Amino acid sequence: MSGLRIEEACKSFSARQILDRVTLDIADGSFAVVVGPSGCGKSTLLRTIAGLEPLDQGAIHLGARDITRLPPGQRDIAMVFQSYALYPHLTVRENMAFALRMRHEPANAIDRAVRQVAEMLDLADVIDRKPGQLSGGQRQRVAIGRAIVRKPAVFLFDEPLSNLDAGLRARVRLDFVTRHQQLRTTTLYVTHDQVEAMTMADTLIVMNQGRIEQIGTPSELYARPANLFVARFLGMPEMNLIAGTMIETRGGITNVMLPSGKTLAVPLTGAASGRGARLTLGIRPQDLIAHGNGAMRIDASVRLVERMGSRTNIHVVADGIGALVWQRQGDCAPEPGTPVQLSIDASALHLFGEDGSRLNTETLKEHA
Amino acid sequence: MKPREMLVTGLAACVALFTALPLLWMVSASFMQPGEAAHAPPPLLPSSPTLANYAQLFRNYGIGTYLFNSLVISTLATLLALIFTVPAGYALAKLRFSGRVTIQWMLVVAILVPGQIGMLPLFLELKFLGLVNSYAGVLVPWLAGIFGIFLVRQYCLAIPQEMIEAARLDGASEFAILRHIILPTLAPILVTLALFVFLGCWNDFLWPLIILSDQDLYTLPVALAAFSREHAEDLEVMMAGSVITTLPVLLLFLVLQRFYLDGLLSGSVKQ
């Protein structure tokens, strides 16, 4: 078994805390994706797991083995770098064989393993070329091949697609998922691209400022973000956030006052905050509904339209709220300045407390 | 060719000729009959070319021994310098260890001190170690030149750290990384460094003169200087000796020139 467990990992460079008590459990054979903004510590997390940076504190276990203090070569972990880090003076074949040569495996076994992986990755034709003679996509596959050929317990990927153009990236993404379904090797994949994160992960880990904000399946994180950071980070366009103050809760309805003084009646009970508490309402652009009515009605006017073909992002300015993004299916193009009436799909409303963490909104659905 | 280009090419040719003329005359004079080169004005070409001067050098003056000494010392110096300088430069560029910055600063400071100032203390040190008047004594200053260390260090800085880390993850030891990953990447700079050390050691005069007292251990420049004191009038023989001293390194340089220029340029524009 080669599940990966990280306990209370801390790492700082000079005075800057890069990893702050990171605890993480990655099940054997799963594809975990760490996502977060630049500088959030995700690459450092990967490098400490690989053994390239020592942890200041904490432990790393691979299956039953404590690998915290082992040198990188003895951890049974392979890593694919953002820059691929191929050996420029060696051919594709020699690049892929390098780790096996270092383990003194017999030459014919090395040759067989390398040929097999080269065929699997469609590199057989270029096996005697050097990295400088390959395209970006081919280099990327060599880097993956170099990792696969070792049959490691864990794969680490550090933004491996960021150097590819958009079309190739989409293809390689699918390729990764297919490959993982074949190999079933525990994988930790770091990216700042939320499309990669959402589409590839079976466990998604959102990091910010050296801490883990939330762990779960991509749909869990999208549907129930634990805090404002996760809510804002996942989803394109970003979730609309509306600041408000709680006035009163009565009969399963909470009245929230918006900065403009307007009141919004939110079907919420059991919120942990009392009267006067500052709240943030979150609503995803596609959860705004046209032709709104009732207490959750918002009057707005169109400011800008982004037509994407299959859907349209309409930027509006809402009375008493400010800028919102409203996403509609299909292609439509309301003129800027057109007044629109929107309302909020109450079942899709997210509510965050003063500290930014999610409030209990289980009851929302019942009232919707 | 445009007039401007012609002018520049003409000027360059003049300067080249001006520089090459003494060297060419040295070769020419080494084939002249005894006393011929001392005529005024000296002739440009030998009237009846002879190899007698070379024969005399090898037969009477034993220049074969000095040629052998120079070859052995310069080759050893080159090999030893590479063995010590390359790991040092690589370590300073790529490995993290305590005292690294201090060592770098000490080297920078040391490079500012003219070599001649260190010669007396070094001599006393080697005398204490019993290395005076030996090959080993001549070799010591070449073991780890600061210039070489910095040359390797600068070049290593351009090697991506991730490549070394990838090798570590592939299970390579630090020595295996140096041997299989770093050295092949450094090839052009190694040729440059080897040339620098070989030429420097081959042409070095002052240090072998100080450290060697036994004539059998003399290197070519020291031996040649000794001859010229004793046989100043045998101009043709001296010129033959100069040719033997100059020619091997000139040939070596010409053969390795391509790699040498590669090495000097590639540090700055490495892809």
Interface residues (C-beta under 8 A of the other chain):
Chain A: A50 G51 L52 P71 P72 G73 Q74 R75 I77 A78 M79 F81 Q82 S83 A85 L86 Y87 P88 H89 F98 A99 M102 R103 R146 R150
Chain B: P160 E162 M163 E165 A166 A167 R168 L169 D170 G171 A172 S173 A176 H180 I181 P184 T185
